[in-house]
Amino acid sequence: MPTSEEIARGVESLARAIDRYCESGHRPIAVMRIIDRYLLRQFLQTFMICYLSLTGVYVIFDAFSNFDAFLKIAKGVQLLKVIGPITPTNRSFFRSIE
């Protein structure tokens, strides 16, 4: 296993090599080109769509599998108390479904 001194020498050597590379007129290694940004954006966009979709499916599945428990808990709760203040037009609709 390398010692901390060997690791420090390796890091310094790498930093010097990168400096020489940049001084020779080349672009730095860490520069993100347009195609890299495009690919990263597309990946993140696809990842987020899949993640949110699967999370939504999980929440819906969990809600339906625990539906009986929700009904037992909500048995004594009136719908108007849960919803709070609503417009007068909607109040008649909610009273009709209680």
MORA-V142826 format. One line per field, one symbol per residue. ss: DSSP state (h for helix, s for strand, l for the rest). psi: psi as a letter, one per 20 degrees, with the letter a starting at -180 (. if undefined). A space follows every 10 residues. Layout:
ss=???
psi=???
This chain:
ss=lllhhhhhhh hhhhhhhhhh hhhlllllll lllhhhhhhh hhhhhhhhhh hhhhhhhhhh hhhhhlhhhh hhhlllllhh hhhllllhhh hhhhhhhl
psi=pqrhghgghg gggggggggg ghhjiqqqhj porghggggg ggghggghgg ghghgggggg ggghhkhghg hggjgjpqhh hghbprqhgh ghghhhi.
